[in-house]
């Protein structure tokens, strides 16, 4: 991982969704939209329902529809642990009860 990149991991309660290097991450928390760039201060937030958009290391956008969970940032590592999550373009797995 380059110094100017984030290490991102997105998981749902029931499965792994996506991981890789990224230039930025944006998501909806219960307090509003948040954008993360390399060097961001440590953060722990409650994830709201909505899209998580990752600008991957190669510049492509990865979009995940997330439903609840947590969003943490520490030392250029972003971990999103969603209650349910679907990667754009894949079949929906629905909410986990």
Helices and strands as residue ranges (DSSP letters): E 6-12, E 15-29, E 32-37, E 43-46, E 50-56, E 61-74, E 77-87
